[in-house]
Amino acid sequence: MSDSTISEPVKKCIELLNTSKSDTQKFAALFMVTKLVKGKDCTTAAKKALFEAIGFKFLKKLLKSENVPDDCPPAVYKSVALSILTCFCRTEELATHKEMLENIPVFLDIVQTADDEDYDDNLIIVSEAYSCLQSIASFEPGQKALLNVGAIGTMSQIYSQQSFQTDEALNLLVTLANKFGPQAWSDDVKPFHALVTRISLDLETDHTERKFELCQILTSLIHSCRREIIVKTVSEEIWPESIYKGLNDILKSKIGKNQRDPALKLAACVVELLGIEWTLSDVEDPKKFYLLLLQLAAIEVRMQMDEKSFKQAFANGDLITACFIILELSINYMATDQLDLEQKEKQQIYTALKGAFNAVMSVLTRLDKDKSKDSLAGKEKAFACAIVRVMSAWLAQETSAMRPAVYQILPYMLQLVNETFYSAKKFHTEKLQGERPSDVLRIMMPALCHLAVEEKARDVLFKVKQDEVLFDSLEFYFSIAHYKKPPIPRAERLARMNEPDPIPTAEQLEDMKDARAAIVSLCNIFMNLTVLEVKIVEESELFDKLLKFIFENLPILKDIPENLVMHGHLAILGLLLLKQQAKKVKKNDFTICRYIQATIRFLWDAYIVDESNDPTALVVAMAYKEHWNEIMELWFLGMQTMSGILAPIPWLSEFAIESGWAEGIIETLKKVKIGTLPPNVKSAYEDFLCQLVSVNNDVVAVLKKADALRVCRNHRLMELGKRLFGD
């Protein structure tokens, strides 16, 4: 440190401090320090030299001392020490000084006693302790130190229980919550719930401008929470209802932008955490708040994005993204048909959404034409991805609007979502630390299912080689859905030979559930491409690779209820591909044999005779019943496709005989009461059995032996009867 940066008065003061022979002399010198530190000429170097000359040990002694001279105020030592520390803390070098950070608990002790009677006349001491803490919290090392000593728990307790200067505690909490996110909170949810309950009750009852400050504070705290724990424990808490009432009160009133923006951001934050069902809390009129919020979000998006460039929209990115969350979750909820909307309400919603998404599309189109589109980074890139994400939710439900613009912008949308997929894949496979990147391709999959039906969109998908990315995505999500025991090092294999498979964590189970849903969407996209682009699929190496992937992986899929829908989709996609690539199939390929067995199992197990209630009724098997809406059409498509591949690959008929399936169909239909066999099921079985008879003479004897004549007569299977028994 250069001596020249330190003024003469400071040098004299440092000398006085260093030569003080007693605490009393040192304390007297502090009054001179107070005056110097507050002067304009006191540089950072001078402050550091003064701080080291005093020594934190001495200041700590003053902060903790209870013995003061008779003629002095009881807290004089604390007051002087804090007055100096407050000045020192304004400098980063001193606010993050090792000794300052080590003694954060001293400041926390002072602020915790704010309601004690001893402090009635010394409220300035508490203020200055808070001032020191706030300065320390302004810098990263200070934030980490505050987190490590449990300052968040202390501040939560202070705000929840005490009355004096709690806003300072709240400000600290928000600073740390914004910095550390979920890391800020422990596994114990009580402090979080107590804190948010207190603030939410204030939001509900306060009708001053503070109401809008509380919106911002709640948004920060809820955004930072440990989502998985809070969602599980929130049902017993009153704060969701208090926030609902507070926001309802705000959004129904005549308010300006400064009041509406924080309210919409808070609403989006709560909806993202608790689901759109939270907006339907009003028992008397559950739709009212939902419709209000949806309309306001749509209007806000239109206002902020209509005829704007990407840069102009990005200036209000936080607000727009909050509205996107409301729109996306609202659209997804409407798609479930749980909301009973009147025709007039549907029309109003559609008009509002169409206006909003026209504006969104115009911003995206302008961005696509901008030279800077490929160099977006950080928050700008995240905002562009948020635009694509909300557009994907709209395109998954609205299958006709804005088509020319959609086809034009689709390559850039795919470029963005593919980048997010590969980032998410890298994060997962390399087990990176930090916040998990969002895979927007995963969000876009339902929209791609619809787009794959449209010729112009398919042209784009193949032109940009999106089929290759989708295959990478299928492999990745299968590795998550098909959870396997991690490989054991060779040296440990013998000792751990009988070790049971580890039980997946709650987070892994959630990831597996999402991965299964992703695979179902991917299968639907590939099915549409396979059926509608026959020539490409026949000649494509990628689709050949896809079929081999299904051959190898379907048979090893665990036979558990959670996998049924995914199993069915992979099986039927395999049949469709098999039909297109029949020329390439080799009889001695063992993987095909195992795949066909797994596919037969899916088709065979769907319908059974109800032995328990009515031994003459054909019903959907219990395991399938829960998911029948998702797999009913798939089953009929599977039966139709299985019938269709028997002619080009006749040796597959051997599996139908050897497995007992052909015989099993007759045995089942024999038990079914005459006149009760559903026409579509009857047609599916008859077509399949007729094709079997056509390609394999051995089937005739098997079916006759199983009493097919009786079945043909009972259920009027005329075509099968002709094939088996002649006219």
C-alpha positions in Angstrom: 0.0 0.0 0.0 1.4 3.4 -1.0 1.8 5.8 1.9 1.1 8.7 -0.5 -2.6 7.7 -0.7 -3.1 8.2 3.0 -3.6 11.8 4.3 -1.6 13.2 7.2 -4.6 13.3 9.6 -5.2 9.6 8.9 -1.6 8.8 9.5 -1.6 10.6 12.8 -4.8 8.7 13.8 -3.2 5.4 12.9 -0.1 6.2 14.9 -2.3 7.2 17.9 -4.2 3.8 17.6 -1.0 1.8 17.3 0.6 3.5 20.3 -2.5 3.4 22.6 -1.5 1.6 25.8 -5.1 0.9 27.0 -8.6 0.2 25.7 -9.6 3.5 27.1 -7.0 5.4 25.0 -8.0 3.4 22.0 -11.7 4.1 22.5 -10.9 7.9 22.8 -9.0 7.6 19.4 -12.2 6.1 17.8 -14.0 9.4 18.0 -11.3 10.9 15.8 -11.6 7.8 13.4 -15.4 8.4 13.1 -14.8 12.0 11.9 -12.0 11.0 9.5 -13.9 8.0 7.9 -16.9 10.2 7.1 -14.6 12.8 5.4 -14.4 12.9 1.6 -10.7 12.6 1.6 -10.6 9.2 3.3 -9.6 6.8 0.5 -10.1 3.0 0.4 -6.4 2.6 1.3 -6.8 4.9 4.3 -9.9 3.1 5.5 -8.2 -0.3 5.3 -5.2 1.1 7.2 -7.5 2.5 9.9 -9.5 -0.8 10.1 -6.3 -2.8 10.6 -5.0 -0.4 13.1 -8.1 -0.6 15.2 -8.4 -4.4 14.8 -11.8 -6.2 14.6 -10.9 -7.9 17.9 -11.2 -4.5 19.7 -14.4 -3.6 17.9 -15.9 -6.9 18.8 -15.0 -6.4 22.4 -16.9 -3.1 22.3 -19.9 -4.7 20.6 -20.1 -7.4 23.3 -19.2 -5.2 26.3 -21.9 -4.6 28.9 -19.7 -2.6 31.4 -19.7 1.1 30.6 -18.8 4.1 32.9 -21.6 5.3 35.1 -22.0 8.6 33.3 -22.3 7.0 29.8 -25.3 5.7 28.0 -25.5 1.9 28.4 -24.9 1.2 24.7 -22.3 3.8 23.9 -19.5 1.3 23.1 -21.8 -0.6 20.7 -22.9 2.6 19.1 -19.4 3.9 18.4 -18.2 0.5 17.1 -21.2 0.1 14.8 -20.9 3.7 13.6 -17.3 3.0 12.5 -18.1 -0.4 11.0 -21.0 1.1 9.0 -18.6 3.4 7.3 -16.0 0.7 6.7 -18.6 -1.7 5.2 -19.4 0.7 2.4 -16.0 -0.3 0.9 -16.0 -3.7 -0.8 -12.5 -4.6 0.4 -13.5 -4.1 4.0 -17.1 -5.4 3.7 -15.6 -8.7 2.5 -12.5 -8.6 4.8 -11.9 -12.0 6.4 -12.4 -10.7 9.9 -15.6 -8.8 9.0 -17.1 -12.0 7.5 -16.1 -14.2 10.4 -18.0 -11.9 12.7 -21.3 -11.7 10.9 -22.9 -13.6 13.9 -22.2 -10.6 16.1 -24.4 -8.4 13.8 -27.0 -11.1 13.7 -27.1 -11.2 17.5 -27.8 -7.5 17.6 -30.6 -7.5 15.0 -32.2 -10.5 16.8 -32.6 -8.4 19.9 -34.4 -5.6 18.2 -37.6 -6.0 20.2 -35.7 -6.2 23.6 -36.5 -3.4 26.0 -32.8 -2.6 26.3 -32.9 -1.2 22.8 -35.8 1.1 23.2 -33.5 4.1 23.4 -30.8 2.7 21.1 -32.7 1.8 17.9 -29.9 3.4 15.9 -27.7 0.4 17.0 -30.0 -2.1 15.3 -30.2 0.2 12.2 -26.5 0.3 11.9 -26.1 -3.5 12.4 -28.6 -3.9 9.6 -26.7 -1.4 7.5 -23.5 -3.5 8.0 -25.3 -6.7 7.0 -26.8 -5.1 3.9 -23.4 -3.8 2.8 -21.9 -7.2 3.4 -24.7 -8.7 1.4 -23.9 -6.4 -1.6 -20.8 -8.5 -2.4 -20.6 -12.2 -3.4 -18.2 -13.3 -0.6 -20.5 -11.6 1.9 -23.5 -13.3 0.4 -21.8 -16.7 0.7 -20.8 -16.0 4.3 -24.3 -15.0 5.2 -25.7 -18.1 3.7 -23.2 -20.3 5.5 -24.0 -18.9 9.0 -27.8 -19.4 8.5 -28.7 -15.7 8.1 -31.7 -16.7 6.0 -33.3 -18.7 8.8 -32.5 -15.9 11.3 -34.1 -13.2 9.0 -37.1 -15.4 8.3 -37.7 -15.7 12.0 -37.2 -12.0 12.6 -39.8 -11.1 9.9 -42.3 -13.7 11.0 -42.2 -12.9 14.7 -40.9 -9.4 15.4 -42.2 -6.0 14.7 -39.2 -3.6 14.6 -37.2 -2.9 11.4 -38.4 -6.1 9.8 -38.2 -4.5 6.3 -34.4 -4.6 6.6 -34.6 -8.3 7.4 -36.9 -8.8 4.4 -34.5 -6.9 2.1 -31.7 -9.1 3.2 -33.8 -12.2 2.6 -34.7 -11.1 -0.9 -31.1 -10.3 -1.8 -30.0 -13.8 -0.7 -32.9 -15.6 -2.2 -32.3 -13.9 -5.6 -28.6 -14.8 -5.4 -28.9 -18.5 -4.3 -32.3 -19.6 -5.4 -33.3 -23.0 -3.9 -29.9 -23.3 -2.2 -31.0 -20.5 0.0 -33.5 -22.7 1.8 -33.0 -25.8 4.0 -35.0 -29.0 4.1 -37.0 -27.6 7.0 -40.0 -25.8 5.2 -41.4 -24.2 8.3 -39.4 -21.0 8.2 -40.3 -20.5 4.5 -44.0 -21.2 5.0 -44.1 -18.9 8.1 -42.4 -16.1 6.3 -44.5 -16.3 3.1 -47.7 -16.6 5.3 -46.9 -13.4 7.1 -46.1 -11.5 3.9 -49.2 -12.9 2.1 -51.5 -11.8 4.9 -50.0 -8.3 4.6 -50.6 -8.5 0.9 -54.3 -9.5 1.5 -55.0 -6.7 4.0 -52.8 -3.8 3.0 -54.4 -1.4 0.6 -51.6 1.1 0.3 -48.8 1.3 -2.3 -46.9 -1.2 -0.2 -49.1 -3.9 -1.6 -47.2 -3.7 -4.9 -43.8 -3.9 -3.1 -45.0 -7.1 -1.4 -45.9 -8.5 -4.8 -42.3 -8.1 -5.8 -41.0 -9.6 -2.6 -43.3 -12.6 -2.8 -42.3 -13.2 -6.4 -38.6 -13.3 -5.4 -39.1 -15.6 -2.5 -41.5 -18.0 -4.2 -39.3 -18.1 -7.3 -36.3 -19.2 -5.1 -38.1 -21.9 -3.1 -37.4 -25.6 -2.9 -40.2 -26.4 -5.3 -40.4 -30.2 -4.8 -40.7 -29.8 -1.0 -43.0 -26.8 -1.0 -45.5 -28.4 -3.4 -45.8 -31.4 -1.2 -46.3 -29.4 2.0 -48.4 -26.4 0.8 -51.8 -28.0 1.1 -51.9 -27.2 4.9 -50.8 -23.6 4.4 -53.1 -20.5 4.1 -50.7 -18.4 2.0 -51.9 -19.5 -1.5 -55.4 -18.3 -0.6 -54.1 -15.0 0.8 -52.1 -14.4 -2.4 -55.2 -15.3 -4.4 -57.3 -12.8 -2.5 -54.6 -10.1 -2.7 -54.1 -10.5 -6.4 -57.8 -10.7 -7.1 -58.2 -7.4 -5.3 -55.4 -5.8 -7.4 -56.4 -7.1 -10.8 -60.1 -6.3 -10.5 -59.2 -2.7 -9.6 -58.5 0.3 -11.9 -54.7 0.2 -11.8 -51.8 1.5 -13.8 -48.7 -0.3 -15.3 -46.7 0.1 -12.1 -49.3 -1.8 -10.1 -50.3 -4.3 -12.8 -46.8 -5.5 -13.7 -45.7 -6.8 -10.2 -49.2 -8.4 -9.8 -48.9 -10.3 -13.1 -45.4 -11.4 -12.3 -46.5 -12.8 -8.9 -49.5 -14.5 -10.5 -47.2 -16.2 -13.0 -44.8 -17.3 -10.2 -47.6 -18.9 -8.2 -49.2 -20.5 -11.2 -45.9 -22.0 -12.2 -45.5 -23.4 -8.7 -49.0 -24.6 -7.8 -50.5 -25.1 -11.3 -53.4 -23.3 -13.0 -55.8 -25.0 -10.6 -54.8 -22.3 -8.1 -56.6 -19.7 -10.2 -59.9 -21.6 -9.8 -60.0 -21.2 -6.0 -63.2 -19.3 -5.8 -66.0 -21.8 -4.9 -68.8 -19.5 -6.2 -67.3 -18.6 -9.5 -64.1 -20.6 -10.1 -63.6 -19.4 -13.8 -63.7 -15.7 -13.1 -60.2 -15.1 -11.9 -58.8 -17.7 -14.4 -60.4 -15.8 -17.3 -59.4 -12.4 -16.0 -55.8 -13.5 -15.6 -55.7 -15.1 -19.1 -57.2 -12.0 -20.7 -54.8 -9.6 -18.9 -51.8 -11.7 -19.9 -52.9 -11.9 -23.5 -53.5 -8.2 -23.7 -50.1 -7.4 -22.0 -48.3 -9.6 -24.5 -50.0 -7.9 -27.4 -49.3 -4.4 -26.0 -45.6 -5.2 -25.3 -44.9 -7.1 -28.6 -47.2 -5.7 -31.3 -45.1 -4.0 -34.1 -41.9 -4.2 -31.8 -38.5 -5.4 -32.7 -36.9 -8.2 -30.6 -34.7 -5.7 -28.8 -37.8 -3.5 -27.9 -39.7 -6.5 -26.6 -36.6 -7.7 -24.7 -36.6 -4.4 -22.7 -39.7 -5.7 -21.0 -38.6 -9.4 -21.1 -39.3 -10.2 -17.4 -43.0 -9.1 -17.7 -43.5 -10.7 -21.1 -42.0 -14.0 -19.9 -44.3 -14.0 -16.8 -47.3 -13.5 -19.2 -46.0 -16.4 -21.3 -46.1 -18.7 -18.3 -49.7 -17.8 -17.6 -50.6 -18.3 -21.3 -48.8 -21.6 -21.7 -50.2 -23.1 -18.6 -53.7 -21.8 -19.4 -53.6 -23.3 -22.9 -52.4 -26.6 -21.6 -55.1 -26.7 -19.0 -57.8 -25.9 -21.5 -56.6 -28.8 -23.6 -57.5 -31.2 -20.8 -61.2 -30.2 -21.1 -61.6 -29.9 -17.4 -62.9 -26.4 -17.7 -66.5 -26.0 -18.6 -66.5 -22.9 -20.9 -69.5 -21.4 -22.6 -69.3 -20.6 -26.3 -69.0 -16.9 -25.7 -66.1 -17.4 -23.2 -64.3 -19.7 -25.8 -64.7 -17.0 -28.4 -63.3 -14.3 -26.2 -60.4 -16.4 -25.2 -59.6 -17.4 -28.8 -59.8 -13.8 -29.9 -57.4 -12.6 -27.1 -55.0 -15.5 -27.7 -54.9 -15.0 -31.5 -54.1 -11.3 -31.0 -51.3 -12.1 -28.6 -49.8 -14.8 -30.8 -49.9 -12.7 -33.9 -47.8 -10.2 -32.0 -45.4 -12.9 -30.7 -45.0 -14.3 -34.3 -44.2 -10.8 -35.6 -41.4 -10.4 -33.1 -40.0 -13.8 -33.9 -40.2 -13.1 -37.7 -38.3 -9.9 -37.3 -35.7 -11.7 -35.2 -35.3 -14.4 -37.9 -34.5 -11.6 -40.4 -32.0 -9.9 -38.0 -28.3 -10.6 -38.5 -27.8 -10.8 -34.8 -30.1 -13.8 -34.3 -27.2 -16.4 -34.3 -25.2 -14.4 -31.7 -27.8 -14.1 -29.0 -26.5 -15.1 -25.6 -27.5 -15.0 -21.9 -30.8 -13.4 -21.1 -31.5 -12.5 -24.8 -31.1 -16.1 -25.8 -33.3 -17.2 -22.9 -36.0 -14.7 -24.0 -35.9 -16.0 -27.6 -36.3 -19.5 -26.2 -39.2 -18.4 -24.1 -40.9 -17.0 -27.2 -40.5 -20.3 -29.0 -41.8 -22.2 -26.0 -45.0 -20.2 -25.7 -45.5 -20.4 -29.5 -45.1 -24.2 -29.2 -47.9 -24.4 -26.6 -50.2 -22.4 -29.0 -49.2 -24.5 -32.1 -49.9 -27.7 -30.2 -53.6 -26.7 -29.9 -54.2 -24.2 -32.7 -53.6 -26.2 -35.9 -54.6 -23.7 -38.6 -53.6 -20.2 -37.7 -50.6 -18.3 -39.1 -49.4 -21.2 -41.3 -47.4 -19.4 -43.9 -45.5 -17.4 -41.2 -45.0 -20.7 -39.2 -43.4 -22.5 -42.1 -41.1 -19.5 -42.7 -40.0 -19.2 -39.1 -39.8 -23.0 -38.4 -36.1 -23.5 -39.3 -35.0 -20.8 -36.8 -37.4 -22.2 -34.1 -35.9 -25.6 -34.6 -32.3 -24.2 -34.4 -33.1 -22.6 -31.1 -34.8 -25.7 -29.5 -32.2 -28.1 -30.8 -29.5 -26.0 -29.0 -31.5 -26.2 -25.8 -31.8 -30.0 -26.2 -28.1 -30.6 -26.6 -27.3 -28.3 -23.6 -29.8 -30.3 -21.5 -28.4 -33.6 -22.7 -24.8 -32.5 -21.9 -25.8 -31.3 -18.4 -27.4 -34.7 -17.7 -24.9 -37.0 -19.2 -21.8 -35.2 -17.8 -23.6 -34.7 -14.4 -22.8 -31.0 -14.4 -23.6 -28.8 -11.4 -26.0 -25.8 -11.2 -29.4 -25.0 -12.6 -30.6 -27.6 -15.1 -31.1 -26.1 -18.6 -34.6 -26.3 -20.0 -35.1 -28.6 -23.0 -37.4 -26.5 -25.2 -37.4 -29.2 -27.9 -39.2 -31.4 -25.3 -41.9 -28.6 -24.9 -42.2 -28.3 -28.7 -42.8 -32.1 -29.3 -46.7 -31.9 -29.2 -46.6 -29.0 -31.7 -44.2 -31.1 -33.9 -46.8 -33.9 -33.9 -49.3 -31.6 -35.6 -46.7 -30.0 -37.9 -45.5 -33.4 -39.1 -49.0 -33.9 -40.6 -48.6 -30.8 -42.9 -46.6 -31.3 -46.1 -44.8 -27.9 -46.0 -43.8 -28.4 -42.4 -42.5 -31.9 -43.2 -40.4 -30.5 -46.0 -38.8 -28.1 -43.5 -38.2 -30.9 -41.0 -36.3 -33.1 -43.5 -34.5 -30.1 -45.0 -33.0 -29.1 -41.7 -32.4 -32.8 -40.8 -34.7 -32.5 -37.7 -35.3 -36.3 -37.9 -31.7 -36.8 -36.8 -32.1 -34.6 -33.8 -35.4 -36.3 -32.9 -33.6 -39.7 -33.0 -30.9 -38.3 -30.7 -33.7 -37.1 -28.4 -35.3 -40.6 -28.5 -32.1 -42.3 -27.5 -31.5 -39.8 -24.7 -34.9 -39.9 -23.2 -35.0 -43.7 -23.4 -31.7 -43.8 -21.3 -33.7 -41.9 -18.6 -37.0 -43.8 -18.9 -35.3 -47.2 -18.9 -33.5 -46.6 -15.6 -30.6 -49.1 -15.1 -28.2 -49.8 -12.3 -25.0 -47.8 -12.9 -22.1 -50.0 -14.1 -20.1 -51.6 -11.2 -16.3 -51.3 -11.5 -14.7 -54.7 -12.4 -12.8 -54.9 -9.2 -16.1 -54.7 -7.2 -18.3 -57.0 -9.3 -17.8 -60.2 -7.3 -18.5 -58.5 -3.9 -21.6 -56.7 -5.2 -23.0 -59.5 -7.4 -26.2 -59.9 -5.4 -26.6 -56.2 -4.6 -30.3 -55.1 -5.3 -30.9 -52.3 -7.9 -30.8 -48.9 -6.3 -34.3 -47.3 -5.8 -34.6 -44.1 -8.0 -34.9 -40.8 -6.1 -38.1 -38.7 -6.3 -36.3 -36.5 -8.8 -35.3 -39.5 -10.9 -38.9 -40.8 -10.8 -40.2 -37.4 -12.0 -37.5 -37.4 -14.8 -38.5 -40.9 -15.8 -42.2 -40.0 -16.0 -41.3 -36.9 -18.2 -39.0 -39.1 -20.4 -41.8 -41.6 -21.0 -44.1 -38.8 -22.1 -41.3 -37.4 -24.4 -40.9 -40.8 -26.0 -44.6 -41.1 -26.7 -44.6 -37.7 -28.4 -41.5 -38.6 -30.4 -43.1 -41.9 -31.5 -46.2 -39.9 -32.7 -44.0 -37.6 -34.7 -42.1 -40.5 -36.3 -45.4 -42.3 -37.0 -46.7 -39.3 -38.9 -43.4 -39.0 -40.9 -43.4 -42.8 -41.6 -47.0 -42.9 -42.9 -46.8 -39.7 -44.9 -43.3 -39.9 -46.3 -43.1 -43.5 -47.5 -40.4 -43.0 -50.1 -38.1 -41.1 -47.7 -38.5 -43.7 -45.0 -37.8 -46.6 -47.4 -34.5 -45.1 -48.4 -33.5 -43.3 -45.2 -30.5 -44.7 -43.2 -31.9 -42.7 -40.2 -35.2 -44.6 -40.2 -33.3 -47.9 -40.7 -31.3 -47.0 -37.5 -34.6 -46.1 -35.7 -36.1 -49.5 -36.5 -32.9 -51.2 -35.2 -33.1 -49.1 -32.0 -36.7 -50.3 -31.4 -35.8 -54.0 -32.2 -33.0 -53.8 -29.6 -34.7 -51.8 -26.9 -38.4 -52.8 -26.8 -37.7 -56.3 -25.6 -35.6 -55.1 -22.6 -38.2 -52.6 -21.5 -39.4 -53.4 -18.0 -42.9 -54.9 -17.9 -44.3 -52.4 -15.4 -47.6 -50.4 -15.6 -45.8 -47.1 -16.0 -44.2 -48.3 -19.2 -47.3 -49.6 -20.9 -48.2 -46.5 -23.0 -44.5 -46.0 -24.1 -44.2 -49.8 -24.8 -47.3 -49.6 -27.1 -46.0 -46.6 -29.0 -42.6 -48.0 -29.6 -44.1 -51.4 -30.7 -46.5 -49.9 -33.2 -44.0 -47.4 -34.6 -41.8 -50.5 -35.1 -44.6 -52.2 -37.1 -45.1 -49.2 -39.3 -41.4 -49.0 -40.0 -41.2 -52.7 -40.6 -43.9 -52.5 -43.2 -42.0 -49.7 -45.1 -38.6 -51.5 -44.8 -39.8 -55.1 -45.4 -37.2 -55.6 -48.1 -34.3 -55.0 -45.7 -35.6 -57.5 -43.1 -33.6 -60.7 -42.5 -35.2 -63.8 -41.1 -32.2 -64.8 -39.0 -32.0 -61.5 -37.2 -32.6 -62.5 -33.5 -33.5 -58.9 -32.5 -36.6 -59.0 -34.8 -37.8 -62.2 -33.2 -37.6 -60.7 -29.7 -39.2 -57.4 -30.9 -42.2 -59.3 -32.5 -42.7 -61.3 -29.3 -42.8 -58.0 -27.3 -45.3 -56.5 -29.8 -47.6 -59.5 -29.8 -47.6 -59.3 -26.0 -48.9 -55.7 -26.2 -51.6 -56.5 -28.7 -52.7 -59.9 -27.1 -53.0 -58.5 -23.6 -55.3 -55.6 -24.4 -58.7 -57.6 -24.5 -59.7 -60.3 -22.1 -62.9 -62.1 -21.0 -64.1 -60.6 -17.7 -63.9 -63.8 -15.6 -64.8 -62.0 -12.3 -68.0 -60.1 -13.2 -69.3 -61.6 -16.5 -67.5 -64.6 -18.0 -69.2 -63.9 -21.4 -68.1 -60.2 -21.8 -65.0 -59.1 -23.8 -63.5 -56.1 -21.9 -60.3 -54.0 -21.9 -57.8 -55.6 -19.5 -57.5 -53.8 -16.2 -53.8 -52.8 -16.8 -54.9 -51.1 -20.1 -58.1 -49.5 -18.8 -56.4 -46.6 -17.0 -54.6 -45.6 -20.2 -57.1 -46.8 -22.8 -57.8 -43.2 -24.1 -54.2 -42.9 -25.0 -53.7 -46.4 -26.6 -57.1 -47.4 -28.0 -56.4 -46.0 -31.5 -52.9 -47.3 -31.2 -54.1 -50.9 -30.6 -56.4 -50.8 -33.7 -53.5 -49.3 -35.8 -51.3 -52.1 -34.4 -53.7 -54.8 -35.4 -54.2 -53.3 -38.9 -50.4 -52.9 -39.4 -49.7 -56.4 -38.1 -52.2 -57.7 -40.7 -50.5 -55.6 -43.4 -46.9 -56.9 -42.8 -47.8 -60.6 -43.0 -47.9 -60.6 -46.8 -44.5 -58.9 -47.4 -42.9 -60.8 -44.4 -44.8 -64.1 -44.3 -42.5 -65.8 -41.9 -43.7 -63.5 -39.1 -46.9 -65.6 -39.1 -44.9 -68.3 -37.4 -44.7 -66.2 -34.2 -48.5 -65.8 -34.1 -48.8 -69.6 -34.2 -45.8 -70.5 -31.9 -46.8 -67.9 -29.3 -50.3 -69.3 -29.2 -51.8 -65.9 -30.0 -53.9 -67.0 -33.1 -55.3 -69.9 -31.0 -55.8 -67.6 -28.1 -58.0 -65.2 -30.1 -60.3 -68.0 -31.0 -60.4 -69.3 -27.4 -61.3 -65.9 -26.1 -64.0 -65.2 -28.7 -65.5 -68.6 -28.0 -66.4 -67.4 -24.5 -67.9 -64.1 -25.7 -71.7 -63.9 -25.7 -73.3 -63.8 -29.2 -74.1 -60.2 -30.3 -71.9 -58.5 -27.7 -68.6 -58.4 -29.7 -67.9 -54.7 -30.6 -67.8 -54.3 -34.4 -64.4 -52.6 -34.5 -62.8 -55.3 -32.4 -64.5 -58.0 -34.5 -63.2 -56.5 -37.6 -59.6 -56.1 -36.2 -59.4 -59.8 -35.2 -61.1 -61.1 -38.4 -58.8 -59.1 -40.7 -55.7 -60.4 -38.8 -56.8 -64.0 -38.8 -57.7 -63.9 -42.5 -54.3 -62.5 -43.4 -52.7 -65.3 -41.3 -54.6 -68.0 -43.2 -53.6 -66.4 -46.5 -49.8 -66.5 -45.8 -49.5 -69.7 -43.7 -51.3 -72.9 -44.3 -50.4 -74.3 -40.9 -52.8 -71.7 -39.3 -55.9 -73.4 -40.7 -55.4 -76.6 -38.7 -54.6 -74.7 -35.5 -57.8 -72.5 -35.8 -60.0 -75.5 -36.7 -58.7 -77.4 -33.8 -59.5 -74.5 -31.5 -63.1 -74.6 -32.8 -63.0 -71.6 -35.1 -66.2 -72.9 -36.8 -68.2 -72.1 -33.7 -66.6 -68.7 -33.4 -67.3 -67.9 -37.0 -70.9 -68.8 -36.6 -71.5 -67.1 -33.3 -69.9 -63.8 -34.3 -70.7 -63.9 -38.0 -67.0 -63.9 -39.1 -68.1 -64.5 -42.7 -64.8 -63.8 -44.4 -62.8 -66.0 -42.0 -65.3 -68.7 -42.3 -64.9 -68.7 -46.1 -61.1 -68.9 -45.8 -61.2 -71.8 -43.4 -64.2 -73.8 -44.5 -65.1 -72.6 -48.0 -68.6 -71.4 -49.0 
